[in-house]
C-alpha cells in the first residue's frame, strides 16, 4: 500500500513538533506504506489528507484563525461526515469535543466529533504545568510509562449521551451538529487513559484509603474515527503514541481499499 497523506493543522501551536514525531514513528515501520506528512492551512490542503492531527496550542486562537481561513466548516466535514481519522492533543481535544466549559460565549468555536464535555484549563495556569508518568495500556507494550506533559490542559469531565449533557452553564459552548453525524459517528466513547486520582496516589504512598472510589481524571479518549489526549505527546521525544496512531490510520486505509 502506498501514498498515505497525514496532515497536521498548522494554524497555531505545536504543529512542527508533531510532524517531527510522525516522521520518527514512520521511520520504524516495515509495512511498505509510503507516508507523506503535510502542514494544513487551507481547505485545499485538508482535502488531500487521509488523516489529520490537531496540535496543542491555544484552542480559541485556532478556532478564530480556522474560521477566518474558511477551513472550520471543512474540518467539521472531515471529522463528522467523511469520518477520516483525526487526533487532537490538548487544544485539539477541546476543538474535537462536542461541548466545552470555561469558555466565553462567542469566543470559541468547536469542531466536535467526540461525545464528551471537557473542562478547559483544568489543572490551572501555565505556571502549574507538569509532567507525569502515565500508563497507556492501548500501546500494548511492556515499555515504561509514557512521559505525559500537561500544559493548561483540559480533562474530559463527562461522557455525553444526549444534548442535555452538553449544557451546564453560561460558559459552556456546544459544537454545531451535522446532518450525517448522528448516523456516522460511533456512539460509544472509550476511555483510554486516566491520571490517578488523589486517593489512588495516597494508596501508592502506603496510606489506607479506598482508591477504587477515586478513578482520576480522564485524559485520553477515542470514539470511532476520533482520538483525543489532554496531554502533549508532541512535546516529548517519545514517538510511541504517534506510531500507534499511524497503525490505526494504515489499518483504516486498508479497510477502505
N, C-alpha and C positions, 0 to 999 in steps of 0.2 A: 504494500500500500504506500502511496506517495502523496505528497502535496497537501499536508495539513497546515492550515494557517491559523495561528493563535494570536489574537490581538490583546494589547494592554491599553486601556483607556488612558490617554496622555494629556488630559486637560489640566491636571494639577496633581500633586502628590508624588508618591514614591514609585513612579512607573518605570524608571530606568533600572531600579533595583530588581523589579520583577522580571524584566527582560533578561538581566544577567543570570538570575537563578533558573529561569526557563532554559536558557542555553546550557547552563551547567547540568541541569537534570537531563536534557535531551542527549547530551554527550555520552551519558551512561546507558542509553538504550541500545538494544541489539535487534530490534524488530524489523528494521529496514525502512521505517517511515521517514519521509523527508519533511522536516519541520521548518516552518518559516514563522518568525516572530516579528510582529509589526506594532508600531505605536499608532493608536487610533485617535484621530481628532475630528474626522468628518464622517457623515453618513456613507460616503462612497468607500472609505477605508473600512468602516464597520461591515459593510455589505460583503467584503472579501473574506471575512473571518468565519472560521468553523467553530471557534470558541473564544471566550473573552475573559479577561481579568479586570476587575475594578480595584484600583490600588488604595492603600491607606493615604490619608491626607485630610483635607477639610471638606466634609460632605456638602455643606451649604455652598461653598465656592464651586465645587464640582457640578452641583445641580444647576447653579446660575449660569456657569460657562456652557454647560451642555444645552441649556435652553436657548442661550444666545447663539450657539453654534448650530442650532436646528438638528441636534443629534439626540435630544432627550426622548422624543417620541419613537425614533428608530431603535433606541436602546430598549424601550418597553416592548416593541415588536420582536426584537431579537430574543429577549428573555421569555416573554409570556405568550407569544403566539408561535414563533418559529422554534422555540424551546431548545435553543442551542446552549451548550454547556457554558455556564458563567460562574465565576468565583469572585467574591468580594472580600477584601480584607479591611477590617476596621471601618473606615468611612465607606468602603464598598459594601460592607454588610449593612450599614444603615440605609444606603440607597436601595439595596435589594430587598429590604423589609417592607411588608405591607403597611406597617404602622411604626411611628417613632415618637417617643416622648421627649420632653425638654426641648422642644423646637418651636420657635416663634412662627405664628401663622403668616404665610406669605413669604417666609424666608427660606423654605426648604421644600423642594420637590422630590418625590420618591419614584423610583422605577418600579419597585415591587417584584414579586416572584416567590418570596418566602412568606408563608403564613405565620409570621411572628411579629410581636411588638418588641422593639428594642428600647432600651433606656440609654440615651446618649451620655457620653462623658461620665459613665457610671462610677469610675474609680477616682474622679476628681480632676484637678488641673494637670497641666503638662509636667509641673514640678513633682507631681505624685506618681509619675510613670514608674514602671518597674518591669523586671524580667523574672519569670518563674518557670521552673521545670514542669512540663505538662505531659502527662501520659496520653498518648493518642493511639488507642487500640486499632483504629482503622488503617494505620500504616502497616499492620501485620508484620512487625519487625521486632526482633529481640534487642535492638539497639537501645541506647539510652533515651530518656525522656527528651522531649523537644524543648529548646530554649525559647519559650514564648515571650515576646516583647509586647507590653501593653502601654500605649501612649494615648491618654484621654480616650480610653477605649469604651465602646458600648458593651452591653450584655443583652442577651435575649431574656426579657423578663416574663414573657408569656407566649406560649404556642396558641395560636388563634384557631377557633373553629367556626366563628361567624363574625359578621360585621360589628356586632356589639362589643366583641373582644378588642376591636381596633381602637375604639374611642375611650379615653379615660379623662380628658380634661382639655382646657383651653390651649395647652402647649403640646397637643398631640396632632400629628399630621398623618394622613392616610393616603396611600398610593391610589391613583385612579384605576378602576377596573378596565379590563379589556374584554370584548365580547367572547373571545375564544378561550380566555384564561381559565374559566371555571371547568371547562371540559379537558383542557390540555395539560394543566399543571397537576402533578400528583398531590393528593390531599394530605398525606401523612408527612409530618416533619420528623426527621431522625436527628436525635441529639448525638453528636459525635464526640464531644469533649466538654468537661466542666472543670472549673477551678475548684479545688477542695474548699468546702465551707469552713466557717470558723470552728465548729465542733469537730470536724474531721481533722483540722490542723492541731487542735488541742489533744486529740486522741493520739496523734502521731508523736506528741511530746510526752506521752505516758500518763496523761491525766484522764480521770474517769468521767467520760461524757458519753452520751448516746449519739454517735456520729451518724447513724442511719437516718436521723431526723433532719440532718442538715446536708442537703445534696450539693450545695455550692452554686456558683454562677455558671450559666450555660454560655460557652464561648466558641462553640463550633456546631453548626447545623447543616443539614442537607435536606432538600425537598425536590425530588425529580431531577431536573437539569441544573438546579441552583445550589451552590455551596457557599457558605459564609463562615468567616472566622473573625472573632473580636480582635485578635492579636495580629502582629505584623511578621509573618514568616520572611517577607522580603528584606527585613532589616537584620537578618542573620546571614550566615554563610552556609546554612543547612538547607539543602535542596530536596529533602525527603518529601515534603508535602507537595512541592511542585512536581516531583517525579510521579507521585501517587495520582495527582490530578491529571497529568498528561496521559497516564494509562487509562483514566476514565474517558478522556477525550478520544484516545485511539480506539477504545472499545466501542464508543458511541458511533464513530465513523464507520467501523466495520459493520455494525448493525444496520446502518443506513445504506451500505453498499449493495 
